[in-house]
C-alpha cells in the first residue's frame, strides 16, 4: 500500500514538472515569435528580414541590383536572401526553445 502511495507521489511530482515545463515552453515560444533575422545576397544588394513565425517581414533591394534585362539574377538574389533569413531566424528560435527543453529535439516545436 505504501508503495502505491509513493508511486502516486512521484507521478504527481512528475505531472507538476511537466506542467511547469509546458508553461515555460509556451513563454519561450511567445518570445521566439518576436525574433527577427535577416539574410542578404548579392553583396548586400538584397536584404530580407524574417520573423520568428517564419514570415517574411520585409525585402529591400538596392537600385543598382535591378537590371531589367536580367530579372533572373534578381530573383535568385531574393530567393537566396529569403532562405538565409528564414534559416537564421529558425536557428534563433531553436536556441530559445532548447533553453526550456534542455536540448531535446521535440517534434513539432519549431
TIMIPA-958204 format. One record per atom (N, C-alpha, C): residue number from 1; atom name; z negated, x negated, y negated. Coordinates in pm, whole numbers, plus 50000, padded with zeros to 5 digits. Last residue first. Layout:
N
<r><seq>NUM</seq><atom>CA</atom><w>Z</w><u>X</u><v>Y</v></r>
...
***
This chain:
110
<r><seq>110</seq><atom>N</atom><w>53343</w><u>49070</u><v>47645</v></r>
<r><seq>110</seq><atom>CA</atom><w>53422</w><u>49016</u><v>47534</v></r>
<r><seq>110</seq><atom>C</atom><w>53556</w><u>49082</u><v>47527</v></r>
<r><seq>109</seq><atom>N</atom><w>53232</w><u>49210</u><v>47856</v></r>
<r><seq>109</seq><atom>CA</atom><w>53155</w><u>49191</u><v>47735</v></r>
<r><seq>109</seq><atom>C</atom><w>53238</w><u>49143</u><v>47618</v></r>
<r><seq>108</seq><atom>N</atom><w>53372</w><u>49229</u><v>48094</v></r>
<r><seq>108</seq><atom>CA</atom><w>53377</w><u>49343</u><v>48003</v></r>
<r><seq>108</seq><atom>C</atom><w>53299</w><u>49324</u><v>47874</v></r>
<r><seq>107</seq><atom>N</atom><w>53161</w><u>49038</u><v>48309</v></r>
<r><seq>107</seq><atom>CA</atom><w>53290</w><u>49102</u><v>48282</v></r>
<r><seq>107</seq><atom>C</atom><w>53276</w><u>49220</u><v>48186</v></r>
<r><seq>106</seq><atom>N</atom><w>52968</w><u>48780</u><v>48209</v></r>
<r><seq>106</seq><atom>CA</atom><w>52957</w><u>48920</u><v>48249</v></r>
<r><seq>106</seq><atom>C</atom><w>53087</w><u>48990</u><v>48212</v></r>
<r><seq>105</seq><atom>N</atom><w>52878</w><u>48478</u><v>48275</v></r>
<r><seq>105</seq><atom>CA</atom><w>53004</w><u>48543</u><v>48244</v></r>
<r><seq>105</seq><atom>C</atom><w>52999</w><u>48686</u><v>48298</v></r>
<r><seq>104</seq><atom>N</atom><w>52593</w><u>48339</u><v>48128</v></r>
<r><seq>104</seq><atom>CA</atom><w>52650</w><u>48415</u><v>48239</v></r>
<r><seq>104</seq><atom>C</atom><w>52778</w><u>48482</u><v>48194</v></r>
<r><seq>103</seq><atom>N</atom><w>52476</w><u>48222</u><v>47910</v></r>
<r><seq>103</seq><atom>CA</atom><w>52596</w><u>48160</u><v>47962</v></r>
<r><seq>103</seq><atom>C</atom><w>52657</w><u>48232</u><v>48082</v></r>
<r><seq>102</seq><atom>N</atom><w>52274</w><u>48390</u><v>47836</v></r>
<r><seq>102</seq><atom>CA</atom><w>52239</w><u>48261</u><v>47895</v></r>
<r><seq>102</seq><atom>C</atom><w>52357</w><u>48192</u><v>47959</v></r>
<r><seq>101</seq><atom>N</atom><w>52324</w><u>48618</u><v>47701</v></r>
<r><seq>101</seq><atom>CA</atom><w>52346</w><u>48621</u><v>47846</v></r>
<r><seq>101</seq><atom>C</atom><w>52308</w><u>48490</u><v>47914</v></r>
<r><seq>100</seq><atom>N</atom><w>52273</w><u>48546</u><v>47437</v></r>
<r><seq>100</seq><atom>CA</atom><w>52195</w><u>48653</u><v>47500</v></r>
<r><seq>100</seq><atom>C</atom><w>52205</w><u>48646</u><v>47652</v></r>
<r><seq>99</seq><atom>N</atom><w>52450</w><u>48345</u><v>47386</v></r>
<r><seq>99</seq><atom>CA</atom><w>52311</w><u>48325</u><v>47344</v></r>
<r><seq>99</seq><atom>C</atom><w>52220</w><u>48427</u><v>47412</v></r>
<r><seq>98</seq><atom>N</atom><w>52691</w><u>48450</u><v>47454</v></r>
<r><seq>98</seq><atom>CA</atom><w>52628</w><u>48362</u><v>47553</v></r>
<r><seq>98</seq><atom>C</atom><w>52484</w><u>48329</u><v>47514</v></r>
<r><seq>97</seq><atom>N</atom><w>52767</w><u>48585</u><v>47225</v></r>
<r><seq>97</seq><atom>CA</atom><w>52719</w><u>48663</u><v>47339</v></r>
<r><seq>97</seq><atom>C</atom><w>52648</w><u>48575</u><v>47442</v></r>
<r><seq>96</seq><atom>N</atom><w>52848</w><u>48365</u><v>47065</v></r>
<r><seq>96</seq><atom>CA</atom><w>52740</w><u>48454</u><v>47021</v></r>
<r><seq>96</seq><atom>C</atom><w>52681</w><u>48530</u><v>47140</v></r>
<r><seq>95</seq><atom>N</atom><w>53061</w><u>48262</u><v>47217</v></r>
<r><seq>95</seq><atom>CA</atom><w>52944</w><u>48178</u><v>47188</v></r>
<r><seq>95</seq><atom>C</atom><w>52825</w><u>48263</u><v>47146</v></r>
<r><seq>94</seq><atom>N</atom><w>53238</w><u>48479</u><v>47212</v></r>
<r><seq>94</seq><atom>CA</atom><w>53182</w><u>48434</u><v>47339</v></r>
<r><seq>94</seq><atom>C</atom><w>53058</w><u>48348</u><v>47318</v></r>
<r><seq>93</seq><atom>N</atom><w>53298</w><u>48480</u><v>46935</v></r>
<r><seq>93</seq><atom>CA</atom><w>53234</w><u>48596</u><v>46998</v></r>
<r><seq>93</seq><atom>C</atom><w>53167</w><u>48554</u><v>47129</v></r>
<r><seq>92</seq><atom>N</atom><w>53427</w><u>48231</u><v>46906</v></r>
<r><seq>92</seq><atom>CA</atom><w>53306</w><u>48262</u><v>46830</v></r>
<r><seq>92</seq><atom>C</atom><w>53228</w><u>48376</u><v>46894</v></r>
<r><seq>91</seq><atom>N</atom><w>53646</w><u>48274</u><v>47076</v></r>
<r><seq>91</seq><atom>CA</atom><w>53551</w><u>48165</u><v>47106</v></r>
<r><seq>91</seq><atom>C</atom><w>53420</w><u>48191</u><v>47033</v></r>
<r><seq>90</seq><atom>N</atom><w>53774</w><u>48476</u><v>46936</v></r>
<r><seq>90</seq><atom>CA</atom><w>53723</w><u>48503</u><v>47071</v></r>
<r><seq>90</seq><atom>C</atom><w>53621</w><u>48398</u><v>47112</v></r>
<r><seq>89</seq><atom>N</atom><w>53860</w><u>48343</u><v>46711</v></r>
<r><seq>89</seq><atom>CA</atom><w>53756</w><u>48444</u><v>46695</v></r>
<r><seq>89</seq><atom>C</atom><w>53695</w><u>48478</u><v>46831</v></r>
<r><seq>88</seq><atom>N</atom><w>54053</w><u>48173</u><v>46830</v></r>
<r><seq>88</seq><atom>CA</atom><w>53938</w><u>48117</u><v>46760</v></r>
<r><seq>88</seq><atom>C</atom><w>53825</w><u>48219</u><v>46743</v></r>
<r><seq>87</seq><atom>N</atom><w>54239</w><u>48356</u><v>46931</v></r>
<r><seq>87</seq><atom>CA</atom><w>54170</w><u>48265</u><v>47022</v></r>
<r><seq>87</seq><atom>C</atom><w>54043</w><u>48211</u><v>46957</v></r>
<r><seq>86</seq><atom>N</atom><w>54327</w><u>48474</u><v>46693</v></r>
<r><seq>86</seq><atom>CA</atom><w>54262</w><u>48556</u><v>46795</v></r>
<r><seq>86</seq><atom>C</atom><w>54183</w><u>48470</u><v>46894</v></r>
<r><seq>85</seq><atom>N</atom><w>54442</w><u>48247</u><v>46570</v></r>
<r><seq>85</seq><atom>CA</atom><w>54331</w><u>48319</u><v>46506</v></r>
<r><seq>85</seq><atom>C</atom><w>54254</w><u>48403</u><v>46608</v></r>
<r><seq>84</seq><atom>N</atom><w>54647</w><u>48185</u><v>46753</v></r>
<r><seq>84</seq><atom>CA</atom><w>54540</w><u>48089</u><v>46726</v></r>
<r><seq>84</seq><atom>C</atom><w>54419</w><u>48158</u><v>46664</v></r>
<r><seq>83</seq><atom>N</atom><w>54806</w><u>48414</u><v>46731</v></r>
<r><seq>83</seq><atom>CA</atom><w>54745</w><u>48379</u><v>46860</v></r>
<r><seq>83</seq><atom>C</atom><w>54630</w><u>48281</u><v>46842</v></r>
<r><seq>82</seq><atom>N</atom><w>54882</w><u>48391</u><v>46461</v></r>
<r><seq>82</seq><atom>CA</atom><w>54806</w><u>48507</u><v>46508</v></r>
<r><seq>82</seq><atom>C</atom><w>54735</w><u>48477</u><v>46640</v></r>
<r><seq>81</seq><atom>N</atom><w>55029</w><u>48152</u><v>46464</v></r>
<r><seq>81</seq><atom>CA</atom><w>54908</w><u>48162</u><v>46382</v></r>
<r><seq>81</seq><atom>C</atom><w>54821</w><u>48278</u><v>46428</v></r>
<r><seq>80</seq><atom>N</atom><w>55241</w><u>48225</u><v>46636</v></r>
<r><seq>80</seq><atom>CA</atom><w>55153</w><u>48112</u><v>46669</v></r>
<r><seq>80</seq><atom>C</atom><w>55022</w><u>48120</u><v>46591</v></r>
<r><seq>79</seq><atom>N</atom><w>55357</w><u>48439</u><v>46492</v></r>
<r><seq>79</seq><atom>CA</atom><w>55303</w><u>48459</u><v>46627</v></r>
<r><seq>79</seq><atom>C</atom><w>55205</w><u>48348</u><v>46664</v></r>
<r><seq>78</seq><atom>N</atom><w>55439</w><u>48305</u><v>46261</v></r>
<r><seq>78</seq><atom>CA</atom><w>55344</w><u>48416</u><v>46253</v></r>
<r><seq>78</seq><atom>C</atom><w>55277</w><u>48438</u><v>46388</v></r>
<r><seq>77</seq><atom>N</atom><w>55624</w><u>48124</u><v>46370</v></r>
<r><seq>77</seq><atom>CA</atom><w>55505</w><u>48074</u><v>46299</v></r>
<r><seq>77</seq><atom>C</atom><w>55398</w><u>48182</u><v>46289</v></r>
<r><seq>76</seq><atom>N</atom><w>55815</w><u>48299</u><v>46474</v></r>
<r><seq>76</seq><atom>CA</atom><w>55742</w><u>48209</u><v>46565</v></r>
<r><seq>76</seq><atom>C</atom><w>55615</w><u>48156</u><v>46499</v></r>
<r><seq>75</seq><atom>N</atom><w>55909</w><u>48414</u><v>46236</v></r>
<r><seq>75</seq><atom>CA</atom><w>55848</w><u>48498</u><v>46340</v></r>
<r><seq>75</seq><atom>C</atom><w>55764</w><u>48414</u><v>46435</v></r>
<r><seq>74</seq><atom>N</atom><w>56019</w><u>48186</u><v>46115</v></r>
<r><seq>74</seq><atom>CA</atom><w>55906</w><u>48254</u><v>46053</v></r>
<r><seq>74</seq><atom>C</atom><w>55833</w><u>48342</u><v>46155</v></r>
<r><seq>73</seq><atom>N</atom><w>56229</w><u>48140</u><v>46295</v></r>
<r><seq>73</seq><atom>CA</atom><w>56126</w><u>48037</u><v>46274</v></r>
<r><seq>73</seq><atom>C</atom><w>56001</w><u>48101</u><v>46214</v></r>
<r><seq>72</seq><atom>N</atom><w>56383</w><u>48372</u><v>46264</v></r>
<r><seq>72</seq><atom>CA</atom><w>56318</w><u>48344</u><v>46391</v></r>
<r><seq>72</seq><atom>C</atom><w>56207</w><u>48240</u><v>46377</v></r>
<r><seq>71</seq><atom>N</atom><w>56509</w><u>48362</u><v>46018</v></r>
<r><seq>71</seq><atom>CA</atom><w>56393</w><u>48450</u><v>46033</v></r>
<r><seq>71</seq><atom>C</atom><w>56316</w><u>48418</u><v>46161</v></r>
<r><seq>70</seq><atom>N</atom><w>56696</w><u>48198</u><v>45862</v></r>
<r><seq>70</seq><atom>CA</atom><w>56628</w><u>48156</u><v>45985</v></r>
<r><seq>70</seq><atom>C</atom><w>56497</w><u>48233</u><v>46002</v></r>
<r><seq>69</seq><atom>N</atom><w>56796</w><u>48288</u><v>45626</v></r>
<r><seq>69</seq><atom>CA</atom><w>56895</w><u>48252</u><v>45727</v></r>
<r><seq>69</seq><atom>C</atom><w>56831</w><u>48209</u><v>45859</v></r>
<r><seq>68</seq><atom>N</atom><w>56574</w><u>48329</u><v>45463</v></r>
<r><seq>68</seq><atom>CA</atom><w>56646</w><u>48445</u><v>45516</v></r>
<r><seq>68</seq><atom>C</atom><w>56748</w><u>48411</u><v>45624</v></r>
<r><seq>67</seq><atom>N</atom><w>56287</w><u>48172</u><v>45490</v></r>
<r><seq>67</seq><atom>CA</atom><w>56428</w><u>48134</u><v>45485</v></r>
<r><seq>67</seq><atom>C</atom><w>56508</w><u>48249</u><v>45547</v></r>
<r><seq>66</seq><atom>N</atom><w>55974</w><u>48114</u><v>45384</v></r>
<r><seq>66</seq><atom>CA</atom><w>56069</w><u>48224</u><v>45403</v></r>
<r><seq>66</seq><atom>C</atom><w>56211</w><u>48173</u><v>45381</v></r>
<r><seq>65</seq><atom>N</atom><w>55808</w><u>47917</u><v>45313</v></r>
<r><seq>65</seq><atom>CA</atom><w>55826</w><u>47938</u><v>45457</v></r>
<r><seq>65</seq><atom>C</atom><w>55931</w><u>48044</u><v>45487</v></r>
<r><seq>64</seq><atom>N</atom><w>55772</w><u>47921</u><v>45043</v></r>
<r><seq>64</seq><atom>CA</atom><w>55865</w><u>47821</u><v>45094</v></r>
<r><seq>64</seq><atom>C</atom><w>55887</w><u>47833</u><v>45245</v></r>
<r><seq>63</seq><atom>N</atom><w>55572</w><u>48113</u><v>45014</v></r>
<r><seq>63</seq><atom>CA</atom><w>55710</w><u>48146</u><v>44978</v></r>
<r><seq>63</seq><atom>C</atom><w>55810</w><u>48047</u><v>45037</v></r>
<r><seq>62</seq><atom>N</atom><w>55343</w><u>48143</u><v>45283</v></r>
<r><seq>62</seq><atom>CA</atom><w>55388</w><u>48073</u><v>45162</v></r>
<r><seq>62</seq><atom>C</atom><w>55535</w><u>48104</u><v>45138</v></r>
<r><seq>61</seq><atom>N</atom><w>55177</w><u>48423</u><v>45391</v></r>
<r><seq>61</seq><atom>CA</atom><w>55295</w><u>48341</u><v>45413</v></r>
<r><seq>61</seq><atom>C</atom><w>55334</w><u>48276</u><v>45282</v></r>
<r><seq>60</seq><atom>N</atom><w>54906</w><u>48566</u><v>45556</v></r>
<r><seq>60</seq><atom>CA</atom><w>54953</w><u>48504</u><v>45432</v></r>
<r><seq>60</seq><atom>C</atom><w>55069</w><u>48411</u><v>45466</v></r>
<r><seq>59</seq><atom>N</atom><w>54761</w><u>48845</u><v>45687</v></r>
<r><seq>59</seq><atom>CA</atom><w>54864</w><u>48745</u><v>45711</v></r>
<r><seq>59</seq><atom>C</atom><w>54911</w><u>48696</u><v>45575</v></r>
<r><seq>58</seq><atom>N</atom><w>54452</w><u>48987</u><v>45807</v></r>
<r><seq>58</seq><atom>CA</atom><w>54548</w><u>48952</u><v>45702</v></r>
<r><seq>58</seq><atom>C</atom><w>54647</w><u>48846</u><v>45752</v></r>
<r><seq>57</seq><atom>N</atom><w>54338</w><u>49086</u><v>46041</v></r>
<r><seq>57</seq><atom>CA</atom><w>54293</w><u>49136</u><v>45911</v></r>
<r><seq>57</seq><atom>C</atom><w>54393</w><u>49105</u><v>45800</v></r>
<r><seq>56</seq><atom>N</atom><w>54396</w><u>49191</u><v>46358</v></r>
<r><seq>56</seq><atom>CA</atom><w>54448</w><u>49102</u><v>46256</v></r>
<r><seq>56</seq><atom>C</atom><w>54412</w><u>49162</u><v>46120</v></r>
<r><seq>55</seq><atom>N</atom><w>54123</w><u>49229</u><v>46583</v></r>
<r><seq>55</seq><atom>CA</atom><w>54223</w><u>49288</u><v>46494</v></r>
<r><seq>55</seq><atom>C</atom><w>54270</w><u>49182</u><v>46396</v></r>
<r><seq>54</seq><atom>N</atom><w>53902</w><u>49177</u><v>46745</v></r>
<r><seq>54</seq><atom>CA</atom><w>54038</w><u>49142</u><v>46789</v></r>
<r><seq>54</seq><atom>C</atom><w>54146</w><u>49216</u><v>46712</v></r>
<r><seq>53</seq><atom>N</atom><w>53666</w><u>49204</u><v>46626</v></r>
<r><seq>53</seq><atom>CA</atom><w>53712</w><u>49321</u><v>46701</v></r>
<r><seq>53</seq><atom>C</atom><w>53854</w><u>49303</u><v>46751</v></r>
<r><seq>52</seq><atom>N</atom><w>53632</w><u>48984</u><v>46472</v></r>
<r><seq>52</seq><atom>CA</atom><w>53562</w><u>48987</u><v>46600</v></r>
<r><seq>52</seq><atom>C</atom><w>53595</w><u>49109</u><v>46684</v></r>
<r><seq>51</seq><atom>N</atom><w>53961</w><u>48937</u><v>46325</v></r>
<r><seq>51</seq><atom>CA</atom><w>53821</w><u>48978</u><v>46324</v></r>
<r><seq>51</seq><atom>C</atom><w>53763</w><u>48973</u><v>46465</v></r>
<r><seq>50</seq><atom>N</atom><w>54181</w><u>48686</u><v>46186</v></r>
<r><seq>50</seq><atom>CA</atom><w>54147</w><u>48786</u><v>46288</v></r>
<r><seq>50</seq><atom>C</atom><w>53998</w><u>48816</u><v>46281</v></r>
<r><seq>49</seq><atom>N</atom><w>54428</w><u>48582</u><v>45966</v></r>
<r><seq>49</seq><atom>CA</atom><w>54284</w><u>48600</u><v>45985</v></r>
<r><seq>49</seq><atom>C</atom><w>54263</w><u>48714</u><v>46084</v></r>
<r><seq>48</seq><atom>N</atom><w>54680</w><u>48339</u><v>45939</v></r>
<r><seq>48</seq><atom>CA</atom><w>54642</w><u>48471</u><v>45989</v></r>
<r><seq>48</seq><atom>C</atom><w>54490</w><u>48472</u><v>46008</v></r>
<r><seq>47</seq><atom>N</atom><w>54921</w><u>48171</u><v>45753</v></r>
<r><seq>47</seq><atom>CA</atom><w>54779</w><u>48180</u><v>45786</v></r>
<r><seq>47</seq><atom>C</atom><w>54748</w><u>48324</u><v>45825</v></r>
<r><seq>46</seq><atom>N</atom><w>55188</w><u>47949</u><v>45726</v></r>
<r><seq>46</seq><atom>CA</atom><w>55146</w><u>48083</u><v>45768</v></r>
<r><seq>46</seq><atom>C</atom><w>54998</w><u>48076</u><v>45806</v></r>
<r><seq>45</seq><atom>N</atom><w>55188</w><u>47691</u><v>45637</v></r>
<r><seq>45</seq><atom>CA</atom><w>55283</w><u>47784</u><v>45575</v></r>
<r><seq>45</seq><atom>C</atom><w>55247</w><u>47929</u><v>45608</v></r>
<r><seq>44</seq><atom>N</atom><w>55041</w><u>47502</u><v>45764</v></r>
<r><seq>44</seq><atom>CA</atom><w>54971</w><u>47589</u><v>45669</v></r>
<r><seq>44</seq><atom>C</atom><w>55062</w><u>47688</u><v>45599</v></r>
<r><seq>43</seq><atom>N</atom><w>55228</w><u>47389</u><v>45932</v></r>
<r><seq>43</seq><atom>CA</atom><w>55160</w><u>47304</u><v>45834</v></r>
<r><seq>43</seq><atom>C</atom><w>55089</w><u>47385</u><v>45728</v></r>
<r><seq>42</seq><atom>N</atom><w>55297</w><u>47600</u><v>46099</v></r>
<r><seq>42</seq><atom>CA</atom><w>55394</w><u>47550</u><v>46002</v></r>
<r><seq>42</seq><atom>C</atom><w>55329</w><u>47467</u><v>45894</v></r>
<r><seq>41</seq><atom>N</atom><w>54991</w><u>47791</u><v>46107</v></r>
<r><seq>41</seq><atom>CA</atom><w>55106</w><u>47725</u><v>46169</v></r>
<r><seq>41</seq><atom>C</atom><w>55201</w><u>47680</u><v>46060</v></r>
<r><seq>40</seq><atom>N</atom><w>54652</w><u>47893</u><v>46173</v></r>
<r><seq>40</seq><atom>CA</atom><w>54762</w><u>47853</u><v>46086</v></r>
<r><seq>40</seq><atom>C</atom><w>54875</w><u>47793</u><v>46167</v></r>
<r><seq>39</seq><atom>N</atom><w>54392</w><u>48129</u><v>46188</v></r>
<r><seq>39</seq><atom>CA</atom><w>54487</w><u>48044</u><v>46259</v></r>
<r><seq>39</seq><atom>C</atom><w>54600</w><u>48012</u><v>46163</v></r>
<r><seq>38</seq><atom>N</atom><w>54046</w><u>48210</u><v>46146</v></r>
<r><seq>38</seq><atom>CA</atom><w>54186</w><u>48203</u><v>46106</v></r>
<r><seq>38</seq><atom>C</atom><w>54264</w><u>48111</u><v>46198</v></r>
<r><seq>37</seq><atom>N</atom><w>53800</w><u>48462</u><v>46199</v></r>
<r><seq>37</seq><atom>CA</atom><w>53852</w><u>48328</u><v>46224</v></r>
<r><seq>37</seq><atom>C</atom><w>53999</w><u>48327</u><v>46184</v></r>
<r><seq>36</seq><atom>N</atom><w>53496</w><u>48641</u><v>46167</v></r>
<r><seq>36</seq><atom>CA</atom><w>53636</w><u>48623</u><v>46131</v></r>
<r><seq>36</seq><atom>C</atom><w>53675</w><u>48480</u><v>46164</v></r>
<r><seq>35</seq><atom>N</atom><w>53249</w><u>48877</u><v>46279</v></r>
<r><seq>35</seq><atom>CA</atom><w>53309</w><u>48744</u><v>46274</v></r>
<r><seq>35</seq><atom>C</atom><w>53454</w><u>48750</u><v>46229</v></r>
<r><seq>34</seq><atom>N</atom><w>53148</w><u>49123</u><v>46323</v></r>
<r><seq>34</seq><atom>CA</atom><w>53164</w><u>49083</u><v>46183</v></r>
<r><seq>34</seq><atom>C</atom><w>53231</w><u>48947</u><v>46169</v></r>
<r><seq>33</seq><atom>N</atom><w>53113</w><u>49144</u><v>46594</v></r>
<r><seq>33</seq><atom>CA</atom><w>53219</w><u>49225</u><v>46532</v></r>
<r><seq>33</seq><atom>C</atom><w>53246</w><u>49184</u><v>46387</v></r>
<r><seq>32</seq><atom>N</atom><w>52884</w><u>48993</u><v>46636</v></r>
<r><seq>32</seq><atom>CA</atom><w>53015</w><u>48935</u><v>46672</v></r>
<r><seq>32</seq><atom>C</atom><w>53130</w><u>49013</u><v>46609</v></r>
<r><seq>31</seq><atom>N</atom><w>52685</w><u>49177</u><v>46569</v></r>
<r><seq>31</seq><atom>CA</atom><w>52706</w><u>49058</u><v>46487</v></r>
<r><seq>31</seq><atom>C</atom><w>52845</w><u>49002</u><v>46511</v></r>
<r><seq>30</seq><atom>N</atom><w>52719</w><u>49355</u><v>46782</v></r>
<r><seq>30</seq><atom>CA</atom><w>52733</w><u>49403</u><v>46644</v></r>
<r><seq>30</seq><atom>C</atom><w>52759</w><u>49287</u><v>46549</v></r>
<r><seq>29</seq><atom>N</atom><w>52660</w><u>49187</u><v>46996</v></r>
<r><seq>29</seq><atom>CA</atom><w>52795</w><u>49244</u><v>46985</v></r>
<r><seq>29</seq><atom>C</atom><w>52820</w><u>49295</u><v>46843</v></r>
<r><seq>28</seq><atom>N</atom><w>52390</w><u>49139</u><v>46942</v></r>
<r><seq>28</seq><atom>CA</atom><w>52485</w><u>49027</u><v>46940</v></r>
<r><seq>28</seq><atom>C</atom><w>52628</w><u>49077</u><v>46927</v></r>
<r><seq>27</seq><atom>N</atom><w>52290</w><u>49398</u><v>46980</v></r>
<r><seq>27</seq><atom>CA</atom><w>52277</w><u>49333</u><v>46849</v></r>
<r><seq>27</seq><atom>C</atom><w>52377</w><u>49219</u><v>46837</v></r>
<r><seq>26</seq><atom>N</atom><w>52347</w><u>49429</u><v>47252</v></r>
<r><seq>26</seq><atom>CA</atom><w>52409</w><u>49519</u><v>47155</v></r>
<r><seq>26</seq><atom>C</atom><w>52403</w><u>49460</u><v>47014</v></r>
<r><seq>25</seq><atom>N</atom><w>52180</w><u>49230</u><v>47354</v></r>
<r><seq>25</seq><atom>CA</atom><w>52324</w><u>49219</u><v>47372</v></r>
<r><seq>25</seq><atom>C</atom><w>52397</w><u>49309</u><v>47273</v></r>
<r><seq>24</seq><atom>N</atom><w>51930</w><u>49334</u><v>47294</v></r>
<r><seq>24</seq><atom>CA</atom><w>51972</w><u>49207</u><v>47234</v></r>
<r><seq>24</seq><atom>C</atom><w>52122</w><u>49188</u><v>47243</v></r>
<r><seq>23</seq><atom>N</atom><w>51938</w><u>49562</u><v>47459</v></r>
<r><seq>23</seq><atom>CA</atom><w>51921</w><u>49576</u><v>47314</v></r>
<r><seq>23</seq><atom>C</atom><w>51970</w><u>49450</u><v>47243</v></r>
<r><seq>22</seq><atom>N</atom><w>51962</w><u>49437</u><v>47709</v></r>
<r><seq>22</seq><atom>CA</atom><w>52065</w><u>49530</u><v>47665</v></r>
<r><seq>22</seq><atom>C</atom><w>52058</w><u>49549</u><v>47513</v></r>
<r><seq>21</seq><atom>N</atom><w>51723</w><u>49295</u><v>47723</v></r>
<r><seq>21</seq><atom>CA</atom><w>51850</w><u>49221</u><v>47721</v></r>
<r><seq>21</seq><atom>C</atom><w>51962</w><u>49311</u><v>47670</v></r>
<r><seq>20</seq><atom>N</atom><w>51548</w><u>49510</u><v>47738</v></r>
<r><seq>20</seq><atom>CA</atom><w>51540</w><u>49418</u><v>47624</v></r>
<r><seq>20</seq><atom>C</atom><w>51671</w><u>49340</u><v>47610</v></r>
<r><seq>19</seq><atom>N</atom><w>51624</w><u>49616</u><v>47984</v></r>
<r><seq>19</seq><atom>CA</atom><w>51638</w><u>49697</u><v>47863</v></r>
<r><seq>19</seq><atom>C</atom><w>51636</w><u>49610</u><v>47739</v></r>
<r><seq>18</seq><atom>N</atom><w>51555</w><u>49402</u><v>48150</v></r>
<r><seq>18</seq><atom>CA</atom><w>51695</w><u>49446</u><v>48143</v></r>
<r><seq>18</seq><atom>C</atom><w>51719</w><u>49529</u><v>48018</v></r>
<r><seq>17</seq><atom>N</atom><w>51279</w><u>49399</u><v>48113</v></r>
<r><seq>17</seq><atom>CA</atom><w>51358</w><u>49282</u><v>48075</v></r>
<r><seq>17</seq><atom>C</atom><w>51505</w><u>49319</u><v>48059</v></r>
<r><seq>16</seq><atom>N</atom><w>51217</w><u>49647</u><v>48222</v></r>
<r><seq>16</seq><atom>CA</atom><w>51188</w><u>49622</u><v>48081</v></r>
<r><seq>16</seq><atom>C</atom><w>51268</w><u>49503</u><v>48030</v></r>
<r><seq>15</seq><atom>N</atom><w>51292</w><u>49601</u><v>48488</v></r>
<r><seq>15</seq><atom>CA</atom><w>51361</w><u>49705</u><v>48410</v></r>
<r><seq>15</seq><atom>C</atom><w>51338</w><u>49685</u><v>48261</v></r>
<r><seq>14</seq><atom>N</atom><w>51106</w><u>49404</u><v>48559</v></r>
<r><seq>14</seq><atom>CA</atom><w>51249</w><u>49374</u><v>48562</v></r>
<r><seq>14</seq><atom>C</atom><w>51328</w><u>49474</u><v>48478</v></r>
<r><seq>13</seq><atom>N</atom><w>50871</w><u>49553</u><v>48544</v></r>
<r><seq>13</seq><atom>CA</atom><w>50890</w><u>49437</u><v>48457</v></r>
<r><seq>13</seq><atom>C</atom><w>51038</w><u>49400</u><v>48446</v></r>
<r><seq>12</seq><atom>N</atom><w>50922</w><u>49736</u><v>48747</v></r>
<r><seq>12</seq><atom>CA</atom><w>50901</w><u>49784</u><v>48611</v></r>
<r><seq>12</seq><atom>C</atom><w>50924</w><u>49670</u><v>48511</v></r>
<r><seq>11</seq><atom>N</atom><w>50932</w><u>49563</u><v>48963</v></r>
<r><seq>11</seq><atom>CA</atom><w>51051</w><u>49639</u><v>48928</v></r>
<r><seq>11</seq><atom>C</atom><w>51041</w><u>49690</u><v>48785</v></r>
<r><seq>10</seq><atom>N</atom><w>50671</w><u>49477</u><v>48966</v></r>
<r><seq>10</seq><atom>CA</atom><w>50778</w><u>49380</u><v>48944</v></r>
<r><seq>10</seq><atom>C</atom><w>50906</w><u>49450</u><v>48901</v></r>
<r><seq>9</seq><atom>N</atom><w>50544</w><u>49718</u><v>49026</v></r>
<r><seq>9</seq><atom>CA</atom><w>50514</w><u>49649</u><v>48902</v></r>
<r><seq>9</seq><atom>C</atom><w>50622</w><u>49548</u><v>48867</v></r>
<r><seq>8</seq><atom>N</atom><w>50650</w><u>49763</u><v>49280</v></r>
<r><seq>8</seq><atom>CA</atom><w>50678</w><u>49858</u><v>49173</v></r>
<r><seq>8</seq><atom>C</atom><w>50653</w><u>49796</u><v>49037</v></r>
<r><seq>7</seq><atom>N</atom><w>50535</w><u>49551</u><v>49413</v></r>
<r><seq>7</seq><atom>CA</atom><w>50680</w><u>49556</u><v>49400</v></r>
<r><seq>7</seq><atom>C</atom><w>50720</w><u>49651</u><v>49289</v></r>
<r><seq>6</seq><atom>N</atom><w>50268</w><u>49629</u><v>49393</v></r>
<r><seq>6</seq><atom>CA</atom><w>50313</w><u>49504</u><v>49332</v></r>
<r><seq>6</seq><atom>C</atom><w>50464</w><u>49503</u><v>49313</v></r>
<r><seq>5</seq><atom>N</atom><w>50277</w><u>49865</u><v>49542</v></r>
<r><seq>5</seq><atom>CA</atom><w>50239</w><u>49869</u><v>49401</v></r>
<r><seq>5</seq><atom>C</atom><w>50287</w><u>49743</u><v>49329</v></r>
<r><seq>4</seq><atom>N</atom><w>50344</w><u>49770</u><v>49794</v></r>
<r><seq>4</seq><atom>CA</atom><w>50432</w><u>49865</u><v>49726</v></r>
<r><seq>4</seq><atom>C</atom><w>50403</w><u>49870</u><v>49578</v></r>
<r><seq>3</seq><atom>N</atom><w>50117</w><u>49618</u><v>49848</v></r>
<r><seq>3</seq><atom>CA</atom><w>50248</w><u>49553</u><v>49835</v></r>
<r><seq>3</seq><atom>C</atom><w>50346</w><u>49643</u><v>49761</v></r>
<r><seq>2</seq><atom>N</atom><w>49919</w><u>49808</u><v>49874</v></r>
<r><seq>2</seq><atom>CA</atom><w>49916</w><u>49720</u><v>49759</v></r>
<r><seq>2</seq><atom>C</atom><w>50051</w><u>49651</u><v>49737</v></r>
<r><seq>1</seq><atom>N</atom><w>50000</w><u>49918</u><v>50119</v></r>
<r><seq>1</seq><atom>CA</atom><w>50000</w><u>50000</u><v>50000</v></r>
<r><seq>1</seq><atom>C</atom><w>50000</w><u>49913</u><v>49874</v></r>
***
